[in-house]
C-alpha cells in the first residue's frame, strides 16, 4: 500500500471535525478602576473573608493559603492569598483570616492586585455589581489579591520569597502560553469588557535581563509609591537566548525582590519567581491613543515578582 | 515516513482557510461595530422583557442609571442587571416613594405596567427562591434569564452573518478549494512558498491576537508605550496577500477555462467549481482559531516526519538521545 495516500484521507476529514475547546471568561472593568490601578503594584482596601482554607497548601502545591471573599474596593468575586503561609512570620495573619472567616467583618488588606483568567465563570463578572458571599474557598473568579502583603494591620512583606519544595513552571512553557493568549476588548465610555480563555501557569521561574531603568509605581503621581516597574528580556530555560522582549516586571515596595532590584546594576540578570497579571497600563495607553469599540489583540500581561536573586548568585 | 507533498497541500489549504477566516472575522466585527449590532440586540431583548411597551422602554433608557452606560451613539451595548433592576424599580415606584419600598413597588406594578408585564413581574416578586432575598435580586435574576436568551439570539445571528460573509468572500475571491488543491499539488514553487508562510503564521500568536495593544519601545520608560493601530487592524501581511492571489483563480480565469467547453464537460467543470466554492465557504465558517490550531497540528506532524535532508525546524526540540 502506498503510505503517501494515508495522510490525505485521514487529515482532510479531520480538518472539519476536530475543533478546539476552551473555556472563556468575561470580566467588565470600570475604566475609573483601570486608571486608578494602571500605575500601582498593590491595592489597599477592606476584605470580608467568607471561606478560607483551614491549612496552607502543601509546599509541593505552592504553599499558599486561599481565602475567598468580597471587597467593596474591588467589586468582583475574588480570593486573597498568603504566600508561604506556613512560615512562622505569616502565622498571625493566617490566624486573623481564620478568626474573621464568615463574620462579615471588613478588615483592612493590602497586596498585589491581580486579574488573571484562571477560574472562569459561565456568566460575565461585572465590577461593582452585587457580589454574593463565596460558597467555597475557590469560587469562579478572575480577581485576586495575591500575594497579600498586609492583613488586619499585620504586614507580611517578608512572605515574598521562593517556595521551598515547590516546582514552578519553567520560562518556555509559561511564556510560550502567555504569548499565545488573546483577549477581546470592548471599550465604551464607562467600562472595558475583557474576554479571554482560561489560563493557569501561575508561578513561573525564569531568568530576566533588565532592559532599562526601573521607574516608580507612583499611583499616577498621587504622592505615594508602592513599588517599581522595569522592562526586562525574559530568557529561555537555558538562559542563553531571549524568549520575550520588554516584559513589564512589577516589584512591590519593601519586599526582598524590590531590594534585589535596587541592588542590581543596569542590565543585570536576575533569577525570578513571578505571577502573571493583566497589564492595565497597556489597556489605558491603548484607550488614551483613541482605541475604542471592539478589538481582539494579544492579552496584555505583566509579571508580579515574588522572588528574586541575582543570577550570578550574589544576593 | 509521511508523504510530505500531500501534507504540504493540507497545510496550504488550511493556511488559505485561515486567511479567509481572518478576513471574514474582521469584516464581521467591523460590521457589528458600525451597525451597533450588540446595542440592537440588547434593546430588542429589553423590549421583549418589558412586554414591548415602548413608553416604558423609553423611560428606562432615559433613566440616568442606564443613560450613564450609553456609548457615543446613545445606546448601551451592555447593561448589568443591577442598574436595570434599580432603574425599573425607580420608574415603577415613582418619585414619591423610595426605590426599595416593597408596597410602592407592587402598587406601581399594578397601576403603571401593562397586563402581560404586570403578571410576569408580580410572579417574579412572589418567587419563593430563598437565595433571592430582596425584590431587587429577584428582578435581577429575571433580567439575567432574559439576557441569556438575548445572548443565544446574538450568537445565532452572528453565525448567520459569518455564513453570509463567508459566502460573499468565497464567491468574491473565487476561492475554489478544488482549484487551490490542484495548484498546490502541481506547483511545487507555490506550495513551498505557502508552506513557509504558513510556518511563520503558525509560529506566531493565535489569529485573534495578531497585534499587541501596546508596544513598549522606551526601555527606560516602563510606564509608557505606543498603542498599536488603535483605529486599524491589518489582517494579512503583504506576503500572505500575494500568496493568496497566487492560489485563487479569479472569475476571469475560471471563465477562460470554461470557454470552448460544452455539454457534459462544461457542466462537470461548473459543478466541480461550485462544490469547491461550497467547501471553502463551509471551511471558512469554522473560524480562524480553528484553522490556526489545525495548522499547528499539521506543522507538528510535518516536523516529526520531515525529509532526511530537510533542516530541522528550530521551534521543535531535538529528540532525546540515549
Interface residues (C-beta under 8 A of the other chain):
Chain A: X3 X4 X5 X6 X7 X8 X11 X12 X15 X16 X18 X19 X20 X28 X39 X123 X126 X129 X130 X179 X180 X181 X182 X183 X184 X185 X186 X188 X189 X190 X191 X193 X211 X212 X213 X214 X215 X217 X229 X230 X231 X246 X248 X279 X281 X282 X283 X285 X286 X288 X289 X290 X291 X292 X293 X294 X295 X296 X297 X298 X299 X300
Chain B: X1 X2 X3 X5 X6 X7 X9 X10 X13 X14 X25 X29 X32 X33 X38 X68 X69 X70 X71 X72 X76 X77 X78 X80 X81 X82 X137 X140 X144 X205 X206 X208 X209 X210 X211 X212 X213 X214 X216 X217 X218 X219 X220 X221 X222 X223 X224 X225 X226 X227 X228 X230 X231 X233 X282 X283 X286 X289 X290 X293 X294 X298 X301
